[in-house]
């Protein structure tokens, strides 16, 4: 497991991203939020996919908060 985390850390660093010490610890312990499973299952993040996901999340958020704003 630690070899996998180290490989992820190295690749992320090559891509210009540095994990915090806490993030590395969470990776090593195998802890994650269950809602992250849907994100982790995507193999090919494209601009179109990100835009569709962003729009969907914004619509879901709006459906939840708009009644509070106009109540």
Biopython code that builds the backbone (N, CA, C, O; Angstrom):
import numpy as np
from Bio.PDB.StructureBuilder import StructureBuilder

atoms = [
    (1, "UNK", "N", (0.833, -1.202, 0.000)),
    (1, "UNK", "CA", (0.000, 0.000, 0.000)),
    (1, "UNK", "C", (0.868, 1.253, 0.000)),
    (1, "UNK", "O", (0.579, 2.198, -0.734)),
    (2, "UNK", "N", (1.918, 1.279, 0.804)),
    (2, "UNK", "CA", (2.773, 2.459, 0.865)),
    (2, "UNK", "C", (3.508, 2.705, -0.443)),
    (2, "UNK", "O", (3.779, 3.852, -0.797)),
    (3, "UNK", "N", (3.843, 1.607, -1.185)),
    (3, "UNK", "CA", (4.468, 1.781, -2.497)),
    (3, "UNK", "C", (3.512, 2.486, -3.453)),
    (3, "UNK", "O", (3.920, 3.352, -4.227)),
    (4, "UNK", "N", (2.252, 2.112, -3.395)),
    (4, "UNK", "CA", (1.242, 2.748, -4.243)),
    (4, "UNK", "C", (1.115, 4.228, -3.902)),
    (4, "UNK", "O", (1.077, 5.072, -4.797)),
    (5, "UNK", "N", (1.050, 4.542, -2.622)),
    (5, "UNK", "CA", (0.951, 5.938, -2.176)),
    (5, "UNK", "C", (2.176, 6.721, -2.635)),
    (5, "UNK", "O", (2.054, 7.855, -3.099)),
    (6, "UNK", "N", (3.346, 6.124, -2.507)),
    (6, "UNK", "CA", (4.572, 6.803, -2.925)),
    (6, "UNK", "C", (4.574, 7.062, -4.428)),
    (6, "UNK", "O", (4.995, 8.130, -4.871)),
    (7, "UNK", "N", (4.110, 6.099, -5.211)),
    (7, "UNK", "CA", (4.022, 6.289, -6.659)),
    (7, "UNK", "C", (3.035, 7.404, -7.011)),
    (7, "UNK", "O", (3.291, 8.211, -7.905)),
    (8, "UNK", "N", (1.916, 7.440, -6.307)),
    (8, "UNK", "CA", (0.928, 8.505, -6.524)),
    (8, "UNK", "C", (1.536, 9.860, -6.171)),
    (8, "UNK", "O", (1.365, 10.831, -6.908)),
    (9, "UNK", "N", (2.242, 9.924, -5.049)),
    (9, "UNK", "CA", (2.861, 11.173, -4.610)),
    (9, "UNK", "C", (3.893, 11.658, -5.631)),
    (9, "UNK", "O", (3.944, 12.845, -5.953)),
    (10, "UNK", "N", (4.708, 10.738, -6.135)),
    (10, "UNK", "CA", (5.738, 11.087, -7.118)),
    (10, "UNK", "C", (5.106, 11.600, -8.409)),
    (10, "UNK", "O", (5.542, 12.610, -8.961)),
    (11, "UNK", "N", (4.074, 10.897, -8.888)),
    (11, "UNK", "CA", (3.411, 11.325, -10.127)),
    (11, "UNK", "C", (2.736, 12.681, -9.935)),
    (11, "UNK", "O", (2.799, 13.540, -10.814)),
    (12, "UNK", "N", (2.100, 12.867, -8.801)),
    (12, "UNK", "CA", (1.450, 14.150, -8.533)),
    (12, "UNK", "C", (2.475, 15.280, -8.512)),
    (12, "UNK", "O", (2.225, 16.360, -9.047)),
    (13, "UNK", "N", (3.617, 15.033, -7.899)),
    (13, "UNK", "CA", (4.675, 16.045, -7.841)),
    (13, "UNK", "C", (5.165, 16.387, -9.248)),
    (13, "UNK", "O", (5.408, 17.554, -9.555)),
    (14, "UNK", "N", (5.311, 15.368, -10.106)),
    (14, "UNK", "CA", (5.700, 15.607, -11.500)),
    (14, "UNK", "C", (4.671, 16.468, -12.218)),
    (14, "UNK", "O", (5.008, 17.257, -13.101)),
    (15, "UNK", "N", (3.398, 16.302, -11.823)),
    (15, "UNK", "CA", (2.303, 17.065, -12.432)),
    (15, "UNK", "C", (2.112, 18.431, -11.779)),
    (15, "UNK", "O", (1.196, 19.172, -12.136)),
    (16, "UNK", "N", (2.982, 18.763, -10.818)),
    (16, "UNK", "CA", (2.925, 20.080, -10.190)),
    (16, "UNK", "C", (2.039, 20.172, -8.967)),
    (16, "UNK", "O", (1.667, 21.270, -8.552)),
    (17, "UNK", "N", (1.696, 19.036, -8.383)),
    (17, "UNK", "CA", (0.835, 19.032, -7.199)),
    (17, "UNK", "C", (1.569, 18.373, -6.043)),
    (17, "UNK", "O", (2.116, 17.280, -6.189)),
    (18, "UNK", "N", (1.580, 19.030, -4.908)),
    (18, "UNK", "CA", (2.189, 18.462, -3.708)),
    (18, "UNK", "C", (1.108, 18.182, -2.668)),
    (18, "UNK", "O", (0.344, 19.072, -2.295)),
    (19, "UNK", "N", (1.055, 16.948, -2.212)),
    (19, "UNK", "CA", (0.113, 16.581, -1.165)),
    (19, "UNK", "C", (0.600, 17.112, 0.183)),
    (19, "UNK", "O", (1.802, 17.173, 0.442)),
    (20, "UNK", "N", (-0.348, 17.492, 1.031)),
    (20, "UNK", "CA", (0.007, 17.880, 2.396)),
    (20, "UNK", "C", (0.380, 16.625, 3.181)),
    (20, "UNK", "O", (0.079, 15.508, 2.759)),
    (21, "UNK", "N", (1.028, 16.812, 4.311)),
    (21, "UNK", "CA", (1.389, 15.670, 5.162)),
    (21, "UNK", "C", (0.135, 14.916, 5.590)),
    (21, "UNK", "O", (0.133, 13.687, 5.651)),
    (22, "UNK", "N", (-0.928, 15.655, 5.886)),
    (22, "UNK", "CA", (-2.183, 15.021, 6.303)),
    (22, "UNK", "C", (-2.780, 14.190, 5.167)),
    (22, "UNK", "O", (-3.283, 13.091, 5.399)),
    (23, "UNK", "N", (-2.726, 14.709, 3.954)),
    (23, "UNK", "CA", (-3.265, 13.966, 2.812)),
    (23, "UNK", "C", (-2.482, 12.673, 2.598)),
    (23, "UNK", "O", (-3.070, 11.623, 2.337)),
    (24, "UNK", "N", (-1.158, 12.749, 2.710)),
    (24, "UNK", "CA", (-0.332, 11.541, 2.580)),
    (24, "UNK", "C", (-0.699, 10.531, 3.657)),
    (24, "UNK", "O", (-0.805, 9.337, 3.379)),
    (25, "UNK", "N", (-0.893, 11.000, 4.878)),
    (25, "UNK", "CA", (-1.272, 10.105, 5.982)),
    (25, "UNK", "C", (-2.607, 9.424, 5.680)),
    (25, "UNK", "O", (-2.755, 8.222, 5.900)),
    (26, "UNK", "N", (-3.570, 10.183, 5.181)),
    (26, "UNK", "CA", (-4.871, 9.595, 4.842)),
    (26, "UNK", "C", (-4.738, 8.563, 3.729)),
    (26, "UNK", "O", (-5.380, 7.514, 3.763)),
    (27, "UNK", "N", (-3.895, 8.872, 2.737)),
    (27, "UNK", "CA", (-3.665, 7.903, 1.658)),
    (27, "UNK", "C", (-3.033, 6.624, 2.196)),
    (27, "UNK", "O", (-3.427, 5.522, 1.814)),
    (28, "UNK", "N", (-2.065, 6.773, 3.073)),
    (28, "UNK", "CA", (-1.382, 5.606, 3.640)),
    (28, "UNK", "C", (-2.324, 4.758, 4.488)),
    (28, "UNK", "O", (-2.205, 3.534, 4.527)),
    (29, "UNK", "N", (-3.250, 5.411, 5.159)),
    (29, "UNK", "CA", (-4.192, 4.688, 6.009)),
    (29, "UNK", "C", (-5.384, 4.164, 5.215)),
    (29, "UNK", "O", (-6.217, 3.426, 5.740)),
    (30, "UNK", "N", (-5.454, 4.556, 3.944)),
    (30, "UNK", "CA", (-6.543, 4.082, 3.104)),
    (30, "UNK", "C", (-7.878, 4.713, 3.424)),
    (30, "UNK", "O", (-8.928, 4.159, 3.098)),
    (31, "UNK", "N", (-7.842, 5.866, 4.059)),
    (31, "UNK", "CA", (-9.085, 6.536, 4.430)),
    (31, "UNK", "C", (-9.527, 7.458, 3.300)),
    (31, "UNK", "O", (-8.704, 8.108, 2.655)),
    (32, "UNK", "N", (-10.824, 7.506, 3.071)),
    (32, "UNK", "CA", (-11.385, 8.415, 2.091)),
    (32, "UNK", "C", (-12.863, 8.618, 2.386)),
    (32, "UNK", "O", (-13.482, 7.861, 3.134)),
    (33, "UNK", "N", (-13.401, 9.648, 1.784)),
    (33, "UNK", "CA", (-14.832, 9.880, 1.896)),
    (33, "UNK", "C", (-15.544, 8.978, 0.903)),
    (33, "UNK", "O", (-15.123, 8.881, -0.250)),
    (34, "UNK", "N", (-16.605, 8.322, 1.320)),
    (34, "UNK", "CA", (-17.326, 7.452, 0.386)),
    (34, "UNK", "C", (-17.793, 8.182, -0.868)),
    (34, "UNK", "O", (-17.874, 7.581, -1.939)),
    (35, "UNK", "N", (-18.101, 9.475, -0.746)),
    (35, "UNK", "CA", (-18.555, 10.200, -1.923)),
    (35, "UNK", "C", (-17.437, 10.375, -2.953)),
    (35, "UNK", "O", (-17.703, 10.726, -4.103)),
    (36, "UNK", "N", (-16.199, 10.133, -2.551)),
    (36, "UNK", "CA", (-15.082, 10.224, -3.492)),
    (36, "UNK", "C", (-14.999, 9.006, -4.407)),
    (36, "UNK", "O", (-14.252, 9.027, -5.386)),
    (37, "UNK", "N", (-15.745, 7.951, -4.110)),
    (37, "UNK", "CA", (-15.707, 6.744, -4.941)),
    (37, "UNK", "C", (-16.102, 7.035, -6.383)),
    (37, "UNK", "O", (-15.492, 6.505, -7.313)),
    (38, "UNK", "N", (-17.120, 7.876, -6.576)),
    (38, "UNK", "CA", (-17.553, 8.177, -7.943)),
    (38, "UNK", "C", (-16.476, 8.933, -8.706)),
    (38, "UNK", "O", (-16.332, 8.748, -9.914)),
    (39, "UNK", "N", (-15.725, 9.776, -8.024)),
    (39, "UNK", "CA", (-14.646, 10.512, -8.665)),
    (39, "UNK", "C", (-13.493, 9.573, -8.997)),
    (39, "UNK", "O", (-12.917, 9.650, -10.082)),
    (40, "UNK", "N", (-13.163, 8.700, -8.075)),
    (40, "UNK", "CA", (-12.038, 7.784, -8.262)),
    (40, "UNK", "C", (-12.301, 6.763, -9.363)),
    (40, "UNK", "O", (-11.362, 6.223, -9.948)),
    (41, "UNK", "N", (-13.563, 6.499, -9.646)),
    (41, "UNK", "CA", (-13.884, 5.478, -10.643)),
    (41, "UNK", "C", (-13.746, 5.985, -12.081)),
    (41, "UNK", "O", (-13.803, 5.190, -13.020)),
    (42, "UNK", "N", (-13.565, 7.295, -12.266)),
    (42, "UNK", "CA", (-13.421, 7.851, -13.611)),
    (42, "UNK", "C", (-11.971, 7.708, -14.058)),
    (42, "UNK", "O", (-11.055, 8.174, -13.379)),
    (43, "UNK", "N", (-11.771, 7.067, -15.193)),
    (43, "UNK", "CA", (-10.418, 6.857, -15.705)),
    (43, "UNK", "C", (-9.955, 7.963, -16.637)),
    (43, "UNK", "O", (-8.757, 8.230, -16.739)),
    (44, "UNK", "N", (-10.893, 8.608, -17.318)),
    (44, "UNK", "CA", (-10.516, 9.603, -18.324)),
    (44, "UNK", "C", (-11.258, 10.907, -18.071)),
    (44, "UNK", "O", (-12.385, 11.091, -18.529)),
    (45, "UNK", "N", (-10.616, 11.810, -17.339)),
    (45, "UNK", "CA", (-11.208, 13.116, -17.055)),
    (45, "UNK", "C", (-10.990, 14.013, -18.270)),
    (45, "UNK", "O", (-9.861, 14.383, -18.593)),
    (46, "UNK", "N", (-12.081, 14.352, -18.926)),
    (46, "UNK", "CA", (-12.006, 15.250, -20.076)),
    (46, "UNK", "C", (-12.636, 16.581, -19.692)),
    (46, "UNK", "O", (-13.358, 16.678, -18.699)),
    (47, "UNK", "N", (-12.356, 17.597, -20.486)),
    (47, "UNK", "CA", (-12.943, 18.917, -20.241)),
    (47, "UNK", "C", (-14.465, 18.821, -20.250)),
    (47, "UNK", "O", (-15.128, 19.400, -19.389)),
    (48, "UNK", "N", (-15.018, 18.099, -21.210)),
    (48, "UNK", "CA", (-16.470, 17.949, -21.324)),
    (48, "UNK", "C", (-17.053, 17.270, -20.087)),
    (48, "UNK", "O", (-18.079, 17.705, -19.562)),
    (49, "UNK", "N", (-16.407, 16.218, -19.627)),
    (49, "UNK", "CA", (-16.882, 15.511, -18.442)),
    (49, "UNK", "C", (-16.852, 16.418, -17.214)),
    (49, "UNK", "O", (-17.795, 16.430, -16.423)),
    (50, "UNK", "N", (-15.780, 17.166, -17.060)),
    (50, "UNK", "CA", (-15.654, 18.073, -15.918)),
    (50, "UNK", "C", (-16.726, 19.154, -15.974)),
    (50, "UNK", "O", (-17.327, 19.484, -14.951)),
    (51, "UNK", "N", (-16.970, 19.707, -17.157)),
    (51, "UNK", "CA", (-18.005, 20.738, -17.296)),
    (51, "UNK", "C", (-19.392, 20.187, -16.985)),
    (51, "UNK", "O", (-20.179, 20.844, -16.303)),
    (52, "UNK", "N", (-19.700, 18.983, -17.478)),
    (52, "UNK", "CA", (-21.002, 18.366, -17.192)),
    (52, "UNK", "C", (-21.153, 18.081, -15.702)),
    (52, "UNK", "O", (-22.209, 18.333, -15.123)),
    (53, "UNK", "N", (-20.103, 17.559, -15.085)),
    (53, "UNK", "CA", (-20.143, 17.263, -13.648)),
    (53, "UNK", "C", (-20.312, 18.547, -12.843)),
    (53, "UNK", "O", (-21.081, 18.593, -11.883)),
    (54, "UNK", "N", (-19.590, 19.578, -13.240)),
    (54, "UNK", "CA", (-19.686, 20.865, -12.541)),
    (54, "UNK", "C", (-21.096, 21.436, -12.641)),
    (54, "UNK", "O", (-21.653, 21.915, -11.654)),
    (55, "UNK", "N", (-21.664, 21.380, -13.835)),
    (55, "UNK", "CA", (-23.033, 21.882, -14.032)),
    (55, "UNK", "C", (-24.022, 21.087, -13.187)),
    (55, "UNK", "O", (-24.902, 21.664, -12.547)),
    (56, "UNK", "N", (-23.879, 19.783, -13.186)),
    (56, "UNK", "CA", (-24.767, 18.932, -12.405)),
    (56, "UNK", "C", (-24.668, 19.254, -10.909)),
    (56, "UNK", "O", (-25.687, 19.368, -10.228)),
    (57, "UNK", "N", (-23.444, 19.400, -10.405)),
    (57, "UNK", "CA", (-23.260, 19.724, -8.991)),
    (57, "UNK", "C", (-23.851, 21.091, -8.651)),
    (57, "UNK", "O", (-24.461, 21.262, -7.596)),
    (58, "UNK", "N", (-23.669, 22.065, -9.547)),
    (58, "UNK", "CA", (-24.234, 23.399, -9.319)),
    (58, "UNK", "C", (-25.759, 23.343, -9.295)),
    (58, "UNK", "O", (-26.393, 23.999, -8.468)),
    (59, "UNK", "N", (-26.343, 22.568, -10.193)),
    (59, "UNK", "CA", (-27.804, 22.431, -10.211)),
    (59, "UNK", "C", (-28.320, 21.753, -8.941)),
    (59, "UNK", "O", (-29.346, 22.156, -8.394)),
    (60, "UNK", "N", (-27.616, 20.736, -8.480)),
    (60, "UNK", "CA", (-28.014, 20.069, -7.243)),
    (60, "UNK", "C", (-27.910, 21.023, -6.051)),
    (60, "UNK", "O", (-28.793, 21.054, -5.194)),
    (61, "UNK", "N", (-26.836, 21.791, -6.005)),
    (61, "UNK", "CA", (-26.662, 22.762, -4.921)),
    (61, "UNK", "C", (-27.754, 23.814, -4.979)),
    (61, "UNK", "O", (-28.325, 24.165, -3.947)),
    (62, "UNK", "N", (-28.055, 24.323, -6.169)),
    (62, "UNK", "CA", (-29.085, 25.344, -6.324)),
    (62, "UNK", "C", (-30.446, 24.812, -5.862)),
    (62, "UNK", "O", (-31.192, 25.523, -5.190)),
    (63, "UNK", "N", (-30.765, 23.587, -6.213)),
    (63, "UNK", "CA", (-32.046, 22.998, -5.800)),
    (63, "UNK", "C", (-32.155, 22.934, -4.279)),
    (63, "UNK", "O", (-33.252, 23.050, -3.732)),
    (64, "UNK", "N", (-31.041, 22.753, -3.603)),
    (64, "UNK", "CA", (-31.048, 22.679, -2.144)),
    (64, "UNK", "C", (-31.090, 24.048, -1.480)),
    (64, "UNK", "O", (-31.807, 24.233, -0.496)),
    (65, "UNK", "N", (-30.330, 25.012, -2.002)),
    (65, "UNK", "CA", (-30.221, 26.291, -1.300)),
    (65, "UNK", "C", (-31.195, 27.361, -1.780)),
    (65, "UNK", "O", (-31.483, 28.294, -1.030)),
    (66, "UNK", "N", (-31.708, 27.259, -2.994)),
    (66, "UNK", "CA", (-32.587, 28.321, -3.500)),
    (66, "UNK", "C", (-33.849, 28.498, -2.653)),
    (66, "UNK", "O", (-34.292, 29.634, -2.482)),
    (67, "UNK", "N", (-34.452, 27.428, -2.114)),
    (67, "UNK", "CA", (-35.632, 27.673, -1.266)),
    (67, "UNK", "C", (-35.300, 28.513, -0.028)),
    (67, "UNK", "O", (-36.144, 29.278, 0.438)),
    (68, "UNK", "N", (-34.103, 28.383, 0.501)),
    (68, "UNK", "CA", (-33.711, 29.179, 1.670)),
    (68, "UNK", "C", (-33.559, 30.646, 1.289)),
    (68, "UNK", "O", (-33.860, 31.539, 2.081)),
    (69, "UNK", "N", (-33.091, 30.882, 0.078)),
    (69, "UNK", "CA", (-32.836, 32.257, -0.352)),
    (69, "UNK", "C", (-34.124, 33.033, -0.624)),
    (69, "UNK", "O", (-34.177, 34.249, -0.445)),
    (70, "UNK", "N", (-35.140, 32.329, -1.048)),
    (70, "UNK", "CA", (-36.369, 32.991, -1.457)),
    (70, "UNK", "C", (-37.536, 32.707, -0.515)),
    (70, "UNK", "O", (-38.694, 32.933, -0.865)),
    (71, "UNK", "N", (-37.232, 32.221, 0.657)),
    (71, "UNK", "CA", (-38.272, 31.890, 1.625)),
    (71, "UNK", "C", (-38.746, 33.126, 2.326)),
    (71, "UNK", "O", (-39.626, 33.050, 3.184)),
]
sb = StructureBuilder()
sb.init_structure("model")
sb.init_model(0)
sb.init_chain("A")
sb.init_seg("    ")
for serial, (resi, resn, name, xyz) in enumerate(atoms, 1):
    if name == "N":
        sb.init_residue(resn, " ", resi, " ")
    sb.init_atom(name, np.array(xyz, "f"), 0.0, 1.0, " ", f" {name:<3s}", serial, name[0])
structure = sb.get_structure()
